[in-house]
Amino acid sequence: MDTRKELAAILDELLSLGGRAANFTDTTALLGALPELDSMAVVGVIGAIEERFGLVFDDDEIDGAAFASFGSLASLVDAKLA
């Protein structure tokens, strides 16, 4: 499973980005840079990630830094999958 491709699909779908997420790189800023990604959207994204990857995150595992960039979010998922 390609973590980054799946994450891009989740973000694109939940945030209605119209395909823009397909061009995200590890340095693409998320929280604070994407107006679509507000606090309510973060909750939805976390839920979708848990569902898609079969993961469960504890509250203390996720903070703003996890959503700082596409790469930081992908790293969080990769670490949880390992």
mmCIF file of the N, C-alpha and C atoms, coordinates in Angstrom:
data_MODEL
# 
_entry.id   MODEL 
# 
loop_
_atom_site.group_PDB 
_atom_site.id 
_atom_site.type_symbol 
_atom_site.label_atom_id 
_atom_site.label_alt_id 
_atom_site.label_comp_id 
_atom_site.label_asym_id 
_atom_site.label_entity_id 
_atom_site.label_seq_id 
_atom_site.pdbx_PDB_ins_code 
_atom_site.Cartn_x 
_atom_site.Cartn_y 
_atom_site.Cartn_z 
_atom_site.occupancy 
_atom_site.B_iso_or_equiv 
_atom_site.pdbx_formal_charge 
_atom_site.auth_seq_id 
_atom_site.auth_comp_id 
_atom_site.auth_asym_id 
_atom_site.auth_atom_id 
_atom_site.pdbx_PDB_model_num 
ATOM 1   N N  . MET A 1 1  ? 0.843   -1.186 0.000  1.00 0.00 ? 1  MET A N  1 
ATOM 2   C CA . MET A 1 1  ? 0.000   0.000  0.000  1.00 0.00 ? 1  MET A CA 1 
ATOM 3   C C  . MET A 1 1  ? 0.887   1.248  0.000  1.00 0.00 ? 1  MET A C  1 
ATOM 4   N N  . ASP A 1 2  ? 0.596   2.159  -0.864 1.00 0.00 ? 2  ASP A N  1 
ATOM 5   C CA . ASP A 1 2  ? 1.342   3.411  -0.951 1.00 0.00 ? 2  ASP A CA 1 
ATOM 6   C C  . ASP A 1 2  ? 0.723   4.424  0.019  1.00 0.00 ? 2  ASP A C  1 
ATOM 7   N N  . THR A 1 3  ? 1.372   4.608  1.156  1.00 0.00 ? 3  THR A N  1 
ATOM 8   C CA . THR A 1 3  ? 0.844   5.478  2.204  1.00 0.00 ? 3  THR A CA 1 
ATOM 9   C C  . THR A 1 3  ? 0.532   6.877  1.691  1.00 0.00 ? 3  THR A C  1 
ATOM 10  N N  . ARG A 1 4  ? 1.472   7.448  0.952  1.00 0.00 ? 4  ARG A N  1 
ATOM 11  C CA . ARG A 1 4  ? 1.286   8.829  0.485  1.00 0.00 ? 4  ARG A CA 1 
ATOM 12  C C  . ARG A 1 4  ? 0.140   8.949  -0.517 1.00 0.00 ? 4  ARG A C  1 
ATOM 13  N N  . LYS A 1 5  ? 0.020   7.962  -1.380 1.00 0.00 ? 5  LYS A N  1 
ATOM 14  C CA . LYS A 1 5  ? -1.079  7.990  -2.352 1.00 0.00 ? 5  LYS A CA 1 
ATOM 15  C C  . LYS A 1 5  ? -2.427  7.880  -1.637 1.00 0.00 ? 5  LYS A C  1 
ATOM 16  N N  . GLU A 1 6  ? -2.509  7.001  -0.668 1.00 0.00 ? 6  GLU A N  1 
ATOM 17  C CA . GLU A 1 6  ? -3.747  6.837  0.099  1.00 0.00 ? 6  GLU A CA 1 
ATOM 18  C C  . GLU A 1 6  ? -4.071  8.096  0.903  1.00 0.00 ? 6  GLU A C  1 
ATOM 19  N N  . LEU A 1 7  ? -3.044  8.688  1.527  1.00 0.00 ? 7  LEU A N  1 
ATOM 20  C CA . LEU A 1 7  ? -3.254  9.919  2.293  1.00 0.00 ? 7  LEU A CA 1 
ATOM 21  C C  . LEU A 1 7  ? -3.739  11.052 1.394  1.00 0.00 ? 7  LEU A C  1 
ATOM 22  N N  . ALA A 1 8  ? -3.129  11.163 0.226  1.00 0.00 ? 8  ALA A N  1 
ATOM 23  C CA . ALA A 1 8  ? -3.549  12.205 -0.717 1.00 0.00 ? 8  ALA A CA 1 
ATOM 24  C C  . ALA A 1 8  ? -5.005  12.009 -1.110 1.00 0.00 ? 8  ALA A C  1 
ATOM 25  N N  . ALA A 1 9  ? -5.398  10.759 -1.320 1.00 0.00 ? 9  ALA A N  1 
ATOM 26  C CA . ALA A 1 9  ? -6.789  10.468 -1.683 1.00 0.00 ? 9  ALA A CA 1 
ATOM 27  C C  . ALA A 1 9  ? -7.735  10.855 -0.551 1.00 0.00 ? 9  ALA A C  1 
ATOM 28  N N  . ILE A 1 10 ? -7.349  10.554 0.684  1.00 0.00 ? 10 ILE A N  1 
ATOM 29  C CA . ILE A 1 10 ? -8.176  10.908 1.842  1.00 0.00 ? 10 ILE A CA 1 
ATOM 30  C C  . ILE A 1 10 ? -8.335  12.422 1.930  1.00 0.00 ? 10 ILE A C  1 
ATOM 31  N N  . LEU A 1 11 ? -7.221  13.139 1.868  1.00 0.00 ? 11 LEU A N  1 
ATOM 32  C CA . LEU A 1 11 ? -7.275  14.604 1.968  1.00 0.00 ? 11 LEU A CA 1 
ATOM 33  C C  . LEU A 1 11 ? -8.086  15.200 0.830  1.00 0.00 ? 11 LEU A C  1 
ATOM 34  N N  . ASP A 1 12 ? -7.878  14.687 -0.371 1.00 0.00 ? 12 ASP A N  1 
ATOM 35  C CA . ASP A 1 12 ? -8.585  15.213 -1.528 1.00 0.00 ? 12 ASP A CA 1 
ATOM 36  C C  . ASP A 1 12 ? -10.094 15.030 -1.382 1.00 0.00 ? 12 ASP A C  1 
ATOM 37  N N  . GLU A 1 13 ? -10.479 13.846 -0.924 1.00 0.00 ? 13 GLU A N  1 
ATOM 38  C CA . GLU A 1 13 ? -11.902 13.537 -0.785 1.00 0.00 ? 13 GLU A CA 1 
ATOM 39  C C  . GLU A 1 13 ? -12.557 14.338 0.344  1.00 0.00 ? 13 GLU A C  1 
ATOM 40  N N  . LEU A 1 14 ? -11.948 14.291 1.525  1.00 0.00 ? 14 LEU A N  1 
ATOM 41  C CA . LEU A 1 14 ? -12.572 14.933 2.688  1.00 0.00 ? 14 LEU A CA 1 
ATOM 42  C C  . LEU A 1 14 ? -12.556 16.457 2.622  1.00 0.00 ? 14 LEU A C  1 
ATOM 43  N N  . LEU A 1 15 ? -11.522 17.014 1.990  1.00 0.00 ? 15 LEU A N  1 
ATOM 44  C CA . LEU A 1 15 ? -11.395 18.469 1.938  1.00 0.00 ? 15 LEU A CA 1 
ATOM 45  C C  . LEU A 1 15 ? -11.895 19.048 0.620  1.00 0.00 ? 15 LEU A C  1 
ATOM 46  N N  . SER A 1 16 ? -12.399 18.178 -0.258 1.00 0.00 ? 16 SER A N  1 
ATOM 47  C CA . SER A 1 16 ? -12.900 18.604 -1.576 1.00 0.00 ? 16 SER A CA 1 
ATOM 48  C C  . SER A 1 16 ? -11.866 19.453 -2.305 1.00 0.00 ? 16 SER A C  1 
ATOM 49  N N  . LEU A 1 17 ? -10.671 18.890 -2.459 1.00 0.00 ? 17 LEU A N  1 
ATOM 50  C CA . LEU A 1 17 ? -9.569  19.630 -3.071 1.00 0.00 ? 17 LEU A CA 1 
ATOM 51  C C  . LEU A 1 17 ? -9.537  19.522 -4.598 1.00 0.00 ? 17 LEU A C  1 
ATOM 52  N N  . GLY A 1 18 ? -10.425 18.763 -5.171 1.00 0.00 ? 18 GLY A N  1 
ATOM 53  C CA . GLY A 1 18 ? -10.506 18.681 -6.625 1.00 0.00 ? 18 GLY A CA 1 
ATOM 54  C C  . GLY A 1 18 ? -9.254  18.163 -7.307 1.00 0.00 ? 18 GLY A C  1 
ATOM 55  N N  . GLY A 1 19 ? -8.573  17.220 -6.672 1.00 0.00 ? 19 GLY A N  1 
ATOM 56  C CA . GLY A 1 19 ? -7.389  16.623 -7.276 1.00 0.00 ? 19 GLY A CA 1 
ATOM 57  C C  . GLY A 1 19 ? -6.078  17.273 -6.884 1.00 0.00 ? 19 GLY A C  1 
ATOM 58  N N  . ARG A 1 20 ? -6.120  18.384 -6.168 1.00 0.00 ? 20 ARG A N  1 
ATOM 59  C CA . ARG A 1 20 ? -4.888  19.099 -5.803 1.00 0.00 ? 20 ARG A CA 1 
ATOM 60  C C  . ARG A 1 20 ? -3.960  18.260 -4.937 1.00 0.00 ? 20 ARG A C  1 
ATOM 61  N N  . ALA A 1 21 ? -4.511  17.389 -4.111 1.00 0.00 ? 21 ALA A N  1 
ATOM 62  C CA . ALA A 1 21 ? -3.686  16.604 -3.195 1.00 0.00 ? 21 ALA A CA 1 
ATOM 63  C C  . ALA A 1 21 ? -2.760  15.640 -3.935 1.00 0.00 ? 21 ALA A C  1 
ATOM 64  N N  . ALA A 1 22 ? -3.083  15.292 -5.160 1.00 0.00 ? 22 ALA A N  1 
ATOM 65  C CA . ALA A 1 22 ? -2.231  14.385 -5.940 1.00 0.00 ? 22 ALA A CA 1 
ATOM 66  C C  . ALA A 1 22 ? -0.854  14.989 -6.170 1.00 0.00 ? 22 ALA A C  1 
ATOM 67  N N  . ASN A 1 23 ? -0.741  16.317 -6.094 1.00 0.00 ? 23 ASN A N  1 
ATOM 68  C CA . ASN A 1 23 ? 0.533   17.001 -6.315 1.00 0.00 ? 23 ASN A CA 1 
ATOM 69  C C  . ASN A 1 23 ? 1.266   17.331 -5.026 1.00 0.00 ? 23 ASN A C  1 
ATOM 70  N N  . PHE A 1 24 ? 0.728   16.913 -3.884 1.00 0.00 ? 24 PHE A N  1 
ATOM 71  C CA . PHE A 1 24 ? 1.373   17.206 -2.606 1.00 0.00 ? 24 PHE A CA 1 
ATOM 72  C C  . PHE A 1 24 ? 2.709   16.471 -2.510 1.00 0.00 ? 24 PHE A C  1 
ATOM 73  N N  . THR A 1 25 ? 3.703   17.149 -1.950 1.00 0.00 ? 25 THR A N  1 
ATOM 74  C CA . THR A 1 25 ? 5.000   16.542 -1.660 1.00 0.00 ? 25 THR A CA 1 
ATOM 75  C C  . THR A 1 25 ? 5.178   16.559 -0.137 1.00 0.00 ? 25 THR A C  1 
ATOM 76  N N  . ASP A 1 26 ? 6.251   15.975 0.339  1.00 0.00 ? 26 ASP A N  1 
ATOM 77  C CA . ASP A 1 26 ? 6.492   15.934 1.782  1.00 0.00 ? 26 ASP A CA 1 
ATOM 78  C C  . ASP A 1 26 ? 6.586   17.336 2.387  1.00 0.00 ? 26 ASP A C  1 
ATOM 79  N N  . THR A 1 27 ? 6.960   18.323 1.599  1.00 0.00 ? 27 THR A N  1 
ATOM 80  C CA . THR A 1 27 ? 7.116   19.685 2.130  1.00 0.00 ? 27 THR A CA 1 
ATOM 81  C C  . THR A 1 27 ? 5.853   20.533 1.989  1.00 0.00 ? 27 THR A C  1 
ATOM 82  N N  . THR A 1 28 ? 4.794   19.984 1.414  1.00 0.00 ? 28 THR A N  1 
ATOM 83  C CA . THR A 1 28 ? 3.549   20.740 1.274  1.00 0.00 ? 28 THR A CA 1 
ATOM 84  C C  . THR A 1 28 ? 2.956   21.018 2.651  1.00 0.00 ? 28 THR A C  1 
ATOM 85  N N  . ALA A 1 29 ? 2.800   22.297 2.981  1.00 0.00 ? 29 ALA A N  1 
ATOM 86  C CA . ALA A 1 29 ? 2.233   22.691 4.270  1.00 0.00 ? 29 ALA A CA 1 
ATOM 87  C C  . ALA A 1 29 ? 0.739   22.377 4.295  1.00 0.00 ? 29 ALA A C  1 
ATOM 88  N N  . LEU A 1 30 ? 0.264   21.912 5.430  1.00 0.00 ? 30 LEU A N  1 
ATOM 89  C CA . LEU A 1 30 ? -1.153  21.568 5.571  1.00 0.00 ? 30 LEU A CA 1 
ATOM 90  C C  . LEU A 1 30 ? -1.847  22.526 6.531  1.00 0.00 ? 30 LEU A C  1 
ATOM 91  N N  . LEU A 1 31 ? -1.705  22.279 7.823  1.00 0.00 ? 31 LEU A N  1 
ATOM 92  C CA . LEU A 1 31 ? -2.412  23.062 8.837  1.00 0.00 ? 31 LEU A CA 1 
ATOM 93  C C  . LEU A 1 31 ? -1.949  24.523 8.787  1.00 0.00 ? 31 LEU A C  1 
ATOM 94  N N  . GLY A 1 32 ? -2.885  25.408 8.580  1.00 0.00 ? 32 GLY A N  1 
ATOM 95  C CA . GLY A 1 32 ? -2.568  26.821 8.474  1.00 0.00 ? 32 GLY A CA 1 
ATOM 96  C C  . GLY A 1 32 ? -2.355  27.275 7.042  1.00 0.00 ? 32 GLY A C  1 
ATOM 97  N N  . ALA A 1 33 ? -2.083  26.332 6.146  1.00 0.00 ? 33 ALA A N  1 
ATOM 98  C CA . ALA A 1 33 ? -1.850  26.676 4.741  1.00 0.00 ? 33 ALA A CA 1 
ATOM 99  C C  . ALA A 1 33 ? -3.046  26.304 3.871  1.00 0.00 ? 33 ALA A C  1 
ATOM 100 N N  . LEU A 1 34 ? -3.771  25.281 4.264  1.00 0.00 ? 34 LEU A N  1 
ATOM 101 C CA . LEU A 1 34 ? -4.969  24.865 3.539  1.00 0.00 ? 34 LEU A CA 1 
ATOM 102 C C  . LEU A 1 34 ? -6.195  25.367 4.298  1.00 0.00 ? 34 LEU A C  1 
ATOM 103 N N  . PRO A 1 35 ? -6.913  26.334 3.744  1.00 0.00 ? 35 PRO A N  1 
ATOM 104 C CA . PRO A 1 35 ? -8.086  26.839 4.456  1.00 0.00 ? 35 PRO A CA 1 
ATOM 105 C C  . PRO A 1 35 ? -9.137  25.754 4.705  1.00 0.00 ? 35 PRO A C  1 
ATOM 106 N N  . GLU A 1 36 ? -9.147  24.726 3.866  1.00 0.00 ? 36 GLU A N  1 
ATOM 107 C CA . GLU A 1 36 ? -10.117 23.641 4.014  1.00 0.00 ? 36 GLU A CA 1 
ATOM 108 C C  . GLU A 1 36 ? -9.832  22.777 5.252  1.00 0.00 ? 36 GLU A C  1 
ATOM 109 N N  . LEU A 1 37 ? -8.596  22.827 5.737  1.00 0.00 ? 37 LEU A N  1 
ATOM 110 C CA . LEU A 1 37 ? -8.196  21.975 6.854  1.00 0.00 ? 37 LEU A CA 1 
ATOM 111 C C  . LEU A 1 37 ? -8.327  22.750 8.169  1.00 0.00 ? 37 LEU A C  1 
ATOM 112 N N  . ASP A 1 38 ? -9.549  22.755 8.685  1.00 0.00 ? 38 ASP A N  1 
ATOM 113 C CA . ASP A 1 38 ? -9.790  23.396 9.975  1.00 0.00 ? 38 ASP A CA 1 
ATOM 114 C C  . ASP A 1 38 ? -9.863  22.311 11.049 1.00 0.00 ? 38 ASP A C  1 
ATOM 115 N N  . SER A 1 39 ? -10.154 22.701 12.279 1.00 0.00 ? 39 SER A N  1 
ATOM 116 C CA . SER A 1 39 ? -10.135 21.740 13.382 1.00 0.00 ? 39 SER A CA 1 
ATOM 117 C C  . SER A 1 39 ? -11.145 20.609 13.189 1.00 0.00 ? 39 SER A C  1 
ATOM 118 N N  . MET A 1 40 ? -12.302 20.918 12.642 1.00 0.00 ? 40 MET A N  1 
ATOM 119 C CA . MET A 1 40 ? -13.296 19.873 12.400 1.00 0.00 ? 40 MET A CA 1 
ATOM 120 C C  . MET A 1 40 ? -12.825 18.922 11.296 1.00 0.00 ? 40 MET A C  1 
ATOM 121 N N  . ALA A 1 41 ? -12.182 19.465 10.278 1.00 0.00 ? 41 ALA A N  1 
ATOM 122 C CA . ALA A 1 41 ? -11.672 18.629 9.189  1.00 0.00 ? 41 ALA A CA 1 
ATOM 123 C C  . ALA A 1 41 ? -10.567 17.705 9.688  1.00 0.00 ? 41 ALA A C  1 
ATOM 124 N N  . VAL A 1 42 ? -9.739  18.190 10.622 1.00 0.00 ? 42 VAL A N  1 
ATOM 125 C CA . VAL A 1 42 ? -8.672  17.360 11.182 1.00 0.00 ? 42 VAL A CA 1 
ATOM 126 C C  . VAL A 1 42 ? -9.269  16.107 11.821 1.00 0.00 ? 42 VAL A C  1 
ATOM 127 N N  . VAL A 1 43 ? -10.342 16.281 12.574 1.00 0.00 ? 43 VAL A N  1 
ATOM 128 C CA . VAL A 1 43 ? -11.010 15.138 13.214 1.00 0.00 ? 43 VAL A CA 1 
ATOM 129 C C  . VAL A 1 43 ? -11.484 14.140 12.153 1.00 0.00 ? 43 VAL A C  1 
ATOM 130 N N  . GLY A 1 44 ? -12.059 14.642 11.077 1.00 0.00 ? 44 GLY A N  1 
ATOM 131 C CA . GLY A 1 44 ? -12.516 13.774 9.996  1.00 0.00 ? 44 GLY A CA 1 
ATOM 132 C C  . GLY A 1 44 ? -11.379 13.058 9.305  1.00 0.00 ? 44 GLY A C  1 
ATOM 133 N N  . VAL A 1 45 ? -10.276 13.764 9.098  1.00 0.00 ? 45 VAL A N  1 
ATOM 134 C CA . VAL A 1 45 ? -9.115  13.168 8.447  1.00 0.00 ? 45 VAL A CA 1 
ATOM 135 C C  . VAL A 1 45 ? -8.543  12.052 9.322  1.00 0.00 ? 45 VAL A C  1 
ATOM 136 N N  . ILE A 1 46 ? -8.433  12.304 10.620 1.00 0.00 ? 46 ILE A N  1 
ATOM 137 C CA . ILE A 1 46 ? -7.924  11.273 11.529 1.00 0.00 ? 46 ILE A CA 1 
ATOM 138 C C  . ILE A 1 46 ? -8.817  10.033 11.468 1.00 0.00 ? 46 ILE A C  1 
ATOM 139 N N  . GLY A 1 47 ? -10.124 10.240 11.508 1.00 0.00 ? 47 GLY A N  1 
ATOM 140 C CA . GLY A 1 47 ? -11.053 9.111  11.430 1.00 0.00 ? 47 GLY A CA 1 
ATOM 141 C C  . GLY A 1 47 ? -10.913 8.342  10.128 1.00 0.00 ? 47 GLY A C  1 
ATOM 142 N N  . ALA A 1 48 ? -10.754 9.063  9.032  1.00 0.00 ? 48 ALA A N  1 
ATOM 143 C CA . ALA A 1 48 ? -10.603 8.414  7.722  1.00 0.00 ? 48 ALA A CA 1 
ATOM 144 C C  . ALA A 1 48 ? -9.291  7.647  7.635  1.00 0.00 ? 48 ALA A C  1 
ATOM 145 N N  . ILE A 1 49 ? -8.222  8.204  8.203  1.00 0.00 ? 49 ILE A N  1 
ATOM 146 C CA . ILE A 1 49 ? -6.929  7.512  8.216  1.00 0.00 ? 49 ILE A CA 1 
ATOM 147 C C  . ILE A 1 49 ? -7.047  6.225  9.023  1.00 0.00 ? 49 ILE A C  1 
ATOM 148 N N  . GLU A 1 50 ? -7.686  6.317  10.185 1.00 0.00 ? 50 GLU A N  1 
ATOM 149 C CA . GLU A 1 50 ? -7.846  5.120  11.021 1.00 0.00 ? 50 GLU A CA 1 
ATOM 150 C C  . GLU A 1 50 ? -8.625  4.043  10.270 1.00 0.00 ? 50 GLU A C  1 
ATOM 151 N N  . GLU A 1 51 ? -9.683  4.455  9.597  1.00 0.00 ? 51 GLU A N  1 
ATOM 152 C CA . GLU A 1 51 ? -10.513 3.502  8.857  1.00 0.00 ? 51 GLU A CA 1 
ATOM 153 C C  . GLU A 1 51 ? -9.767  2.899  7.674  1.00 0.00 ? 51 GLU A C  1 
ATOM 154 N N  . ARG A 1 52 ? -9.133  3.739  6.877  1.00 0.00 ? 52 ARG A N  1 
ATOM 155 C CA . ARG A 1 52 ? -8.464  3.277  5.651  1.00 0.00 ? 52 ARG A CA 1 
ATOM 156 C C  . ARG A 1 52 ? -7.280  2.363  5.955  1.00 0.00 ? 52 ARG A C  1 
ATOM 157 N N  . PHE A 1 53 ? -6.512  2.706  7.009  1.00 0.00 ? 53 PHE A N  1 
ATOM 158 C CA . PHE A 1 53 ? -5.297  1.946  7.306  1.00 0.00 ? 53 PHE A CA 1 
ATOM 159 C C  . PHE A 1 53 ? -5.475  0.933  8.432  1.00 0.00 ? 53 PHE A C  1 
ATOM 160 N N  . GLY A 1 54 ? -6.662  0.884  9.043  1.00 0.00 ? 54 GLY A N  1 
ATOM 161 C CA . GLY A 1 54 ? -6.901  -0.041 10.135 1.00 0.00 ? 54 GLY A CA 1 
ATOM 162 C C  . GLY A 1 54 ? -6.119  0.304  11.390 1.00 0.00 ? 54 GLY A C  1 
ATOM 163 N N  . LEU A 1 55 ? -5.985  1.589  11.666 1.00 0.00 ? 55 LEU A N  1 
ATOM 164 C CA . LEU A 1 55 ? -5.216  2.069  12.814 1.00 0.00 ? 55 LEU A CA 1 
ATOM 165 C C  . LEU A 1 55 ? -6.134  2.673  13.864 1.00 0.00 ? 55 LEU A C  1 
ATOM 166 N N  . VAL A 1 56 ? -5.600  2.813  15.058 1.00 0.00 ? 56 VAL A N  1 
ATOM 167 C CA . VAL A 1 56 ? -6.280  3.563  16.110 1.00 0.00 ? 56 VAL A CA 1 
ATOM 168 C C  . VAL A 1 56 ? -5.235  4.455  16.761 1.00 0.00 ? 56 VAL A C  1 
ATOM 169 N N  . PHE A 1 57 ? -5.494  5.749  16.760 1.00 0.00 ? 57 PHE A N  1 
ATOM 170 C CA . PHE A 1 57 ? -4.581  6.710  17.379 1.00 0.00 ? 57 PHE A CA 1 
ATOM 171 C C  . PHE A 1 57 ? -5.091  7.088  18.761 1.00 0.00 ? 57 PHE A C  1 
ATOM 172 N N  . ASP A 1 58 ? -4.185  7.143  19.736 1.00 0.00 ? 58 ASP A N  1 
ATOM 173 C CA . ASP A 1 58 ? -4.512  7.683  21.045 1.00 0.00 ? 58 ASP A CA 1 
ATOM 174 C C  . ASP A 1 58 ? -4.447  9.210  20.933 1.00 0.00 ? 58 ASP A C  1 
ATOM 175 N N  . ASP A 1 59 ? -5.182  9.900  21.786 1.00 0.00 ? 59 ASP A N  1 
ATOM 176 C CA . ASP A 1 59 ? -5.221  11.361 21.737 1.00 0.00 ? 59 ASP A CA 1 
ATOM 177 C C  . ASP A 1 59 ? -3.836  11.985 21.842 1.00 0.00 ? 59 ASP A C  1 
ATOM 178 N N  . ASP A 1 60 ? -2.955  11.380 22.636 1.00 0.00 ? 60 ASP A N  1 
ATOM 179 C CA . ASP A 1 60 ? -1.626  11.967 22.838 1.00 0.00 ? 60 ASP A CA 1 
ATOM 180 C C  . ASP A 1 60 ? -0.650  11.665 21.701 1.00 0.00 ? 60 ASP A C  1 
ATOM 181 N N  . GLU A 1 61 ? -1.083  10.897 20.706 1.00 0.00 ? 61 GLU A N  1 
ATOM 182 C CA . GLU A 1 61 ? -0.201  10.577 19.576 1.00 0.00 ? 61 GLU A CA 1 
ATOM 183 C C  . GLU A 1 61 ? -0.261  11.628 18.473 1.00 0.00 ? 61 GLU A C  1 
ATOM 184 N N  . ILE A 1 62 ? -1.297  12.449 18.487 1.00 0.00 ? 62 ILE A N  1 
ATOM 185 C CA . ILE A 1 62 ? -1.499  13.400 17.403 1.00 0.00 ? 62 ILE A CA 1 
ATOM 186 C C  . ILE A 1 62 ? -1.550  14.815 17.972 1.00 0.00 ? 62 ILE A C  1 
ATOM 187 N N  . ASP A 1 63 ? -0.737  15.684 17.383 1.00 0.00 ? 63 ASP A N  1 
ATOM 188 C CA . ASP A 1 63 ? -0.783  17.100 17.743 1.00 0.00 ? 63 ASP A CA 1 
ATOM 189 C C  . ASP A 1 63 ? -0.655  17.925 16.468 1.00 0.00 ? 63 ASP A C  1 
ATOM 190 N N  . GLY A 1 64 ? -0.588  19.211 16.611 1.00 0.00 ? 64 GLY A N  1 
ATOM 191 C CA . GLY A 1 64 ? -0.514  20.086 15.444 1.00 0.00 ? 64 GLY A CA 1 
ATOM 192 C C  . GLY A 1 64 ? 0.678   19.797 14.554 1.00 0.00 ? 64 GLY A C  1 
ATOM 193 N N  . ALA A 1 65 ? 1.773   19.365 15.151 1.00 0.00 ? 65 ALA A N  1 
ATOM 194 C CA . ALA A 1 65 ? 2.980   19.072 14.378 1.00 0.00 ? 65 ALA A CA 1 
ATOM 195 C C  . ALA A 1 65 ? 2.742   17.947 13.374 1.00 0.00 ? 65 ALA A C  1 
ATOM 196 N N  . ALA A 1 66 ? 1.867   17.014 13.713 1.00 0.00 ? 66 ALA A N  1 
ATOM 197 C CA . ALA A 1 66 ? 1.575   15.907 12.800 1.00 0.00 ? 66 ALA A CA 1 
ATOM 198 C C  . ALA A 1 66 ? 0.936   16.413 11.511 1.00 0.00 ? 66 ALA A C  1 
ATOM 199 N N  . PHE A 1 67 ? 0.201   17.515 11.610 1.00 0.00 ? 67 PHE A N  1 
ATOM 200 C CA . PHE A 1 67 ? -0.482  18.078 10.452 1.00 0.00 ? 67 PHE A CA 1 
ATOM 201 C C  . PHE A 1 67 ? 0.250   19.288 9.863  1.00 0.00 ? 67 PHE A C  1 
ATOM 202 N N  . ALA A 1 68 ? 1.494   19.490 10.267 1.00 0.00 ? 68 ALA A N  1 
ATOM 203 C CA . ALA A 1 68 ? 2.260   20.636 9.761  1.00 0.00 ? 68 ALA A CA 1 
ATOM 204 C C  . ALA A 1 68 ? 2.496   20.529 8.258  1.00 0.00 ? 68 ALA A C  1 
ATOM 205 N N  . SER A 1 69 ? 2.805   19.324 7.803  1.00 0.00 ? 69 SER A N  1 
ATOM 206 C CA . SER A 1 69 ? 3.063   19.121 6.374  1.00 0.00 ? 69 SER A CA 1 
ATOM 207 C C  . SER A 1 69 ? 2.550   17.747 5.960  1.00 0.00 ? 69 SER A C  1 
ATOM 208 N N  . PHE A 1 70 ? 2.472   17.565 4.659  1.00 0.00 ? 70 PHE A N  1 
ATOM 209 C CA . PHE A 1 70 ? 2.060   16.265 4.133  1.00 0.00 ? 70 PHE A CA 1 
ATOM 210 C C  . PHE A 1 70 ? 3.046   15.192 4.577  1.00 0.00 ? 70 PHE A C  1 
ATOM 211 N N  . GLY A 1 71 ? 4.326   15.533 4.577  1.00 0.00 ? 71 GLY A N  1 
ATOM 212 C CA . GLY A 1 71 ? 5.362   14.589 4.988  1.00 0.00 ? 71 GLY A CA 1 
ATOM 213 C C  . GLY A 1 71 ? 5.256   14.201 6.452  1.00 0.00 ? 71 GLY A C  1 
ATOM 214 N N  . SER A 1 72 ? 4.945   15.173 7.319  1.00 0.00 ? 72 SER A N  1 
ATOM 215 C CA . SER A 1 72 ? 4.832   14.854 8.747  1.00 0.00 ? 72 SER A CA 1 
ATOM 216 C C  . SER A 1 72 ? 3.629   13.957 9.009  1.00 0.00 ? 72 SER A C  1 
ATOM 217 N N  . LEU A 1 73 ? 2.557   14.170 8.278  1.00 0.00 ? 73 LEU A N  1 
ATOM 218 C CA . LEU A 1 73 ? 1.381   13.318 8.420  1.00 0.00 ? 73 LEU A CA 1 
ATOM 219 C C  . LEU A 1 73 ? 1.673   11.913 7.904  1.00 0.00 ? 73 LEU A C  1 
ATOM 220 N N  . ALA A 1 74 ? 2.351   11.825 6.772  1.00 0.00 ? 74 ALA A N  1 
ATOM 221 C CA . ALA A 1 74 ? 2.719   10.519 6.210  1.00 0.00 ? 74 ALA A CA 1 
ATOM 222 C C  . ALA A 1 74 ? 3.671   9.777  7.151  1.00 0.00 ? 74 ALA A C  1 
ATOM 223 N N  . SER A 1 75 ? 4.592   10.496 7.765  1.00 0.00 ? 75 SER A N  1 
ATOM 224 C CA . SER A 1 75 ? 5.537   9.876  8.699  1.00 0.00 ? 75 SER A CA 1 
ATOM 225 C C  . SER A 1 75 ? 4.816   9.311  9.914  1.00 0.00 ? 75 SER A C  1 
ATOM 226 N N  . LEU A 1 76 ? 3.809   10.046 10.400 1.00 0.00 ? 76 LEU A N  1 
ATOM 227 C CA . LEU A 1 76 ? 3.018   9.561  11.528 1.00 0.00 ? 76 LEU A CA 1 
ATOM 228 C C  . LEU A 1 76 ? 2.329   8.248  11.178 1.00 0.00 ? 76 LEU A C  1 
ATOM 229 N N  . VAL A 1 77 ? 1.726   8.202  10.000 1.00 0.00 ? 77 VAL A N  1 
ATOM 230 C CA . VAL A 1 77 ? 1.031   6.985  9.575  1.00 0.00 ? 77 VAL A CA 1 
ATOM 231 C C  . VAL A 1 77 ? 2.027   5.851  9.363  1.00 0.00 ? 77 VAL A C  1 
ATOM 232 N N  . ASP A 1 78 ? 3.138   6.146  8.719  1.00 0.00 ? 78 ASP A N  1 
ATOM 233 C CA . ASP A 1 78 ? 4.158   5.107  8.486  1.00 0.00 ? 78 ASP A CA 1 
ATOM 234 C C  . ASP A 1 78 ? 4.665   4.528  9.806  1.00 0.00 ? 78 ASP A C  1 
ATOM 235 N N  . ALA A 1 79 ? 4.906   5.400  10.789 1.00 0.00 ? 79 ALA A N  1 
ATOM 236 C CA . ALA A 1 79 ? 5.404   4.936  12.086 1.00 0.00 ? 79 ALA A CA 1 
ATOM 237 C C  . ALA A 1 79 ? 4.371   4.060  12.784 1.00 0.00 ? 79 ALA A C  1 
ATOM 238 N N  . LYS A 1 80 ? 3.124   4.423  12.656 1.00 0.00 ? 80 LYS A N  1 
ATOM 239 C CA . LYS A 1 80 ? 2.045   3.657  13.299 1.00 0.00 ? 80 LYS A CA 1 
ATOM 240 C C  . LYS A 1 80 ? 1.873   2.300  12.610 1.00 0.00 ? 80 LYS A C  1 
ATOM 241 N N  . LEU A 1 81 ? 2.088   2.264  11.303 1.00 0.00 ? 81 LEU A N  1 
ATOM 242 C CA . LEU A 1 81 ? 1.955   1.014  10.554 1.00 0.00 ? 81 LEU A CA 1 
ATOM 243 C C  . LEU A 1 81 ? 3.116   0.059  10.805 1.00 0.00 ? 81 LEU A C  1 
ATOM 244 N N  . ALA A 1 82 ? 4.270   0.611  11.193 1.00 0.00 ? 82 ALA A N  1 
ATOM 245 C CA . ALA A 1 82 ? 5.485   -0.209 11.373 1.00 0.00 ? 82 ALA A CA 1 
ATOM 246 C C  . ALA A 1 82 ? 5.380   -1.144 12.559 1.00 0.00 ? 82 ALA A C  1 
# 
